[in-house]
Amino acid sequence: MTPGVQEAVPPSELMHALRRHARSDWGDLDRDDLNANTRAVKDGGRLLSAYHTKTGVKFWIITEADRSTTTALLPDEY
């Protein structure tokens, strides 16, 4: 996780989001990003999820195409 997520996202909410991401519940994505994830699952591309904390903080979870790294970050940290 990035410093922004560490500061702004409660650990329990981050863990819940990670579980959702792991089971292909991509959260609050538009149709284009959802379709990109569908292709990425089949073809090995990067996976993106977007979630909001209970207080409205938006954060992303990105898994790299080679599945070696998953990072939680705030949009302004991208």
MODELLER restraints for C-alpha pairs under 7 A, 6 or more apart:
rsr = mdl.restraints
at = mdl.atoms
rsr.add(forms.Gaussian(group=physical.xy_distance, feature=features.Distance(at['CA:1:A'], at['CA:71:A']), mean=5.41, stdev=0.5))
rsr.add(forms.Gaussian(group=physical.xy_distance, feature=features.Distance(at['CA:1:A'], at['CA:72:A']), mean=4.66, stdev=0.5))
rsr.add(forms.Gaussian(group=physical.xy_distance, feature=features.Distance(at['CA:1:A'], at['CA:73:A']), mean=6.12, stdev=0.5))
rsr.add(forms.Gaussian(group=physical.xy_distance, feature=features.Distance(at['CA:2:A'], at['CA:72:A']), mean=6.39, stdev=0.5))
rsr.add(forms.Gaussian(group=physical.xy_distance, feature=features.Distance(at['CA:2:A'], at['CA:73:A']), mean=5.37, stdev=0.5))
rsr.add(forms.Gaussian(group=physical.xy_distance, feature=features.Distance(at['CA:4:A'], at['CA:73:A']), mean=6.75, stdev=0.5))
rsr.add(forms.Gaussian(group=physical.xy_distance, feature=features.Distance(at['CA:4:A'], at['CA:74:A']), mean=6.22, stdev=0.5))
rsr.add(forms.Gaussian(group=physical.xy_distance, feature=features.Distance(at['CA:5:A'], at['CA:72:A']), mean=6.65, stdev=0.5))
rsr.add(forms.Gaussian(group=physical.xy_distance, feature=features.Distance(at['CA:5:A'], at['CA:73:A']), mean=5.59, stdev=0.5))
rsr.add(forms.Gaussian(group=physical.xy_distance, feature=features.Distance(at['CA:5:A'], at['CA:74:A']), mean=6.14, stdev=0.5))
rsr.add(forms.Gaussian(group=physical.xy_distance, feature=features.Distance(at['CA:9:A'], at['CA:53:A']), mean=6.56, stdev=0.5))
rsr.add(forms.Gaussian(group=physical.xy_distance, feature=features.Distance(at['CA:13:A'], at['CA:53:A']), mean=6.60, stdev=0.5))
rsr.add(forms.Gaussian(group=physical.xy_distance, feature=features.Distance(at['CA:17:A'], at['CA:51:A']), mean=6.97, stdev=0.5))
rsr.add(forms.Gaussian(group=physical.xy_distance, feature=features.Distance(at['CA:20:A'], at['CA:26:A']), mean=6.97, stdev=0.5))
rsr.add(forms.Gaussian(group=physical.xy_distance, feature=features.Distance(at['CA:21:A'], at['CA:49:A']), mean=6.39, stdev=0.5))
rsr.add(forms.Gaussian(group=physical.xy_distance, feature=features.Distance(at['CA:26:A'], at['CA:48:A']), mean=6.95, stdev=0.5))
rsr.add(forms.Gaussian(group=physical.xy_distance, feature=features.Distance(at['CA:26:A'], at['CA:49:A']), mean=4.39, stdev=0.5))
rsr.add(forms.Gaussian(group=physical.xy_distance, feature=features.Distance(at['CA:26:A'], at['CA:50:A']), mean=6.43, stdev=0.5))
rsr.add(forms.Gaussian(group=physical.xy_distance, feature=features.Distance(at['CA:27:A'], at['CA:49:A']), mean=5.77, stdev=0.5))
rsr.add(forms.Gaussian(group=physical.xy_distance, feature=features.Distance(at['CA:27:A'], at['CA:50:A']), mean=5.25, stdev=0.5))
rsr.add(forms.Gaussian(group=physical.xy_distance, feature=features.Distance(at['CA:27:A'], at['CA:51:A']), mean=5.42, stdev=0.5))
rsr.add(forms.Gaussian(group=physical.xy_distance, feature=features.Distance(at['CA:28:A'], at['CA:50:A']), mean=5.19, stdev=0.5))
rsr.add(forms.Gaussian(group=physical.xy_distance, feature=features.Distance(at['CA:28:A'], at['CA:51:A']), mean=5.92, stdev=0.5))
rsr.add(forms.Gaussian(group=physical.xy_distance, feature=features.Distance(at['CA:29:A'], at['CA:49:A']), mean=6.89, stdev=0.5))
rsr.add(forms.Gaussian(group=physical.xy_distance, feature=features.Distance(at['CA:29:A'], at['CA:50:A']), mean=6.17, stdev=0.5))
rsr.add(forms.Gaussian(group=physical.xy_distance, feature=features.Distance(at['CA:37:A'], at['CA:47:A']), mean=5.52, stdev=0.5))
rsr.add(forms.Gaussian(group=physical.xy_distance, feature=features.Distance(at['CA:37:A'], at['CA:48:A']), mean=6.84, stdev=0.5))
rsr.add(forms.Gaussian(group=physical.xy_distance, feature=features.Distance(at['CA:40:A'], at['CA:46:A']), mean=6.00, stdev=0.5))
rsr.add(forms.Gaussian(group=physical.xy_distance, feature=features.Distance(at['CA:40:A'], at['CA:47:A']), mean=6.43, stdev=0.5))
rsr.add(forms.Gaussian(group=physical.xy_distance, feature=features.Distance(at['CA:44:A'], at['CA:65:A']), mean=5.53, stdev=0.5))
rsr.add(forms.Gaussian(group=physical.xy_distance, feature=features.Distance(at['CA:44:A'], at['CA:66:A']), mean=6.87, stdev=0.5))
rsr.add(forms.Gaussian(group=physical.xy_distance, feature=features.Distance(at['CA:45:A'], at['CA:65:A']), mean=4.26, stdev=0.5))
rsr.add(forms.Gaussian(group=physical.xy_distance, feature=features.Distance(at['CA:46:A'], at['CA:63:A']), mean=5.75, stdev=0.5))
rsr.add(forms.Gaussian(group=physical.xy_distance, feature=features.Distance(at['CA:46:A'], at['CA:64:A']), mean=4.72, stdev=0.5))
rsr.add(forms.Gaussian(group=physical.xy_distance, feature=features.Distance(at['CA:46:A'], at['CA:65:A']), mean=4.07, stdev=0.5))
rsr.add(forms.Gaussian(group=physical.xy_distance, feature=features.Distance(at['CA:47:A'], at['CA:62:A']), mean=5.56, stdev=0.5))
rsr.add(forms.Gaussian(group=physical.xy_distance, feature=features.Distance(at['CA:47:A'], at['CA:63:A']), mean=5.04, stdev=0.5))
rsr.add(forms.Gaussian(group=physical.xy_distance, feature=features.Distance(at['CA:47:A'], at['CA:64:A']), mean=6.59, stdev=0.5))
rsr.add(forms.Gaussian(group=physical.xy_distance, feature=features.Distance(at['CA:48:A'], at['CA:60:A']), mean=6.94, stdev=0.5))
rsr.add(forms.Gaussian(group=physical.xy_distance, feature=features.Distance(at['CA:48:A'], at['CA:61:A']), mean=5.85, stdev=0.5))
rsr.add(forms.Gaussian(group=physical.xy_distance, feature=features.Distance(at['CA:48:A'], at['CA:62:A']), mean=4.64, stdev=0.5))
rsr.add(forms.Gaussian(group=physical.xy_distance, feature=features.Distance(at['CA:48:A'], at['CA:63:A']), mean=6.64, stdev=0.5))
rsr.add(forms.Gaussian(group=physical.xy_distance, feature=features.Distance(at['CA:49:A'], at['CA:60:A']), mean=5.54, stdev=0.5))
rsr.add(forms.Gaussian(group=physical.xy_distance, feature=features.Distance(at['CA:49:A'], at['CA:61:A']), mean=5.12, stdev=0.5))
rsr.add(forms.Gaussian(group=physical.xy_distance, feature=features.Distance(at['CA:49:A'], at['CA:62:A']), mean=6.47, stdev=0.5))
rsr.add(forms.Gaussian(group=physical.xy_distance, feature=features.Distance(at['CA:50:A'], at['CA:59:A']), mean=5.87, stdev=0.5))
rsr.add(forms.Gaussian(group=physical.xy_distance, feature=features.Distance(at['CA:50:A'], at['CA:60:A']), mean=4.49, stdev=0.5))
rsr.add(forms.Gaussian(group=physical.xy_distance, feature=features.Distance(at['CA:50:A'], at['CA:61:A']), mean=6.47, stdev=0.5))
rsr.add(forms.Gaussian(group=physical.xy_distance, feature=features.Distance(at['CA:51:A'], at['CA:58:A']), mean=5.73, stdev=0.5))
rsr.add(forms.Gaussian(group=physical.xy_distance, feature=features.Distance(at['CA:51:A'], at['CA:59:A']), mean=5.51, stdev=0.5))
rsr.add(forms.Gaussian(group=physical.xy_distance, feature=features.Distance(at['CA:51:A'], at['CA:60:A']), mean=6.26, stdev=0.5))
rsr.add(forms.Gaussian(group=physical.xy_distance, feature=features.Distance(at['CA:52:A'], at['CA:58:A']), mean=4.36, stdev=0.5))
rsr.add(forms.Gaussian(group=physical.xy_distance, feature=features.Distance(at['CA:52:A'], at['CA:59:A']), mean=6.15, stdev=0.5))
rsr.add(forms.Gaussian(group=physical.xy_distance, feature=features.Distance(at['CA:58:A'], at['CA:74:A']), mean=6.62, stdev=0.5))
rsr.add(forms.Gaussian(group=physical.xy_distance, feature=features.Distance(at['CA:59:A'], at['CA:72:A']), mean=6.94, stdev=0.5))
rsr.add(forms.Gaussian(group=physical.xy_distance, feature=features.Distance(at['CA:59:A'], at['CA:73:A']), mean=5.69, stdev=0.5))
rsr.add(forms.Gaussian(group=physical.xy_distance, feature=features.Distance(at['CA:59:A'], at['CA:74:A']), mean=4.52, stdev=0.5))
rsr.add(forms.Gaussian(group=physical.xy_distance, feature=features.Distance(at['CA:59:A'], at['CA:75:A']), mean=6.18, stdev=0.5))
rsr.add(forms.Gaussian(group=physical.xy_distance, feature=features.Distance(at['CA:60:A'], at['CA:72:A']), mean=5.62, stdev=0.5))
rsr.add(forms.Gaussian(group=physical.xy_distance, feature=features.Distance(at['CA:60:A'], at['CA:73:A']), mean=5.36, stdev=0.5))
rsr.add(forms.Gaussian(group=physical.xy_distance, feature=features.Distance(at['CA:60:A'], at['CA:74:A']), mean=6.03, stdev=0.5))
rsr.add(forms.Gaussian(group=physical.xy_distance, feature=features.Distance(at['CA:60:A'], at['CA:75:A']), mean=6.64, stdev=0.5))
rsr.add(forms.Gaussian(group=physical.xy_distance, feature=features.Distance(at['CA:61:A'], at['CA:70:A']), mean=6.81, stdev=0.5))
rsr.add(forms.Gaussian(group=physical.xy_distance, feature=features.Distance(at['CA:61:A'], at['CA:71:A']), mean=5.55, stdev=0.5))
rsr.add(forms.Gaussian(group=physical.xy_distance, feature=features.Distance(at['CA:61:A'], at['CA:72:A']), mean=4.38, stdev=0.5))
rsr.add(forms.Gaussian(group=physical.xy_distance, feature=features.Distance(at['CA:61:A'], at['CA:73:A']), mean=6.44, stdev=0.5))
rsr.add(forms.Gaussian(group=physical.xy_distance, feature=features.Distance(at['CA:62:A'], at['CA:70:A']), mean=5.46, stdev=0.5))
rsr.add(forms.Gaussian(group=physical.xy_distance, feature=features.Distance(at['CA:62:A'], at['CA:71:A']), mean=5.34, stdev=0.5))
rsr.add(forms.Gaussian(group=physical.xy_distance, feature=features.Distance(at['CA:62:A'], at['CA:72:A']), mean=6.54, stdev=0.5))
rsr.add(forms.Gaussian(group=physical.xy_distance, feature=features.Distance(at['CA:63:A'], at['CA:69:A']), mean=5.75, stdev=0.5))
rsr.add(forms.Gaussian(group=physical.xy_distance, feature=features.Distance(at['CA:63:A'], at['CA:70:A']), mean=4.14, stdev=0.5))
rsr.add(forms.Gaussian(group=physical.xy_distance, feature=features.Distance(at['CA:63:A'], at['CA:71:A']), mean=6.50, stdev=0.5))
rsr.add(forms.Gaussian(group=physical.xy_distance, feature=features.Distance(at['CA:64:A'], at['CA:70:A']), mean=6.40, stdev=0.5))
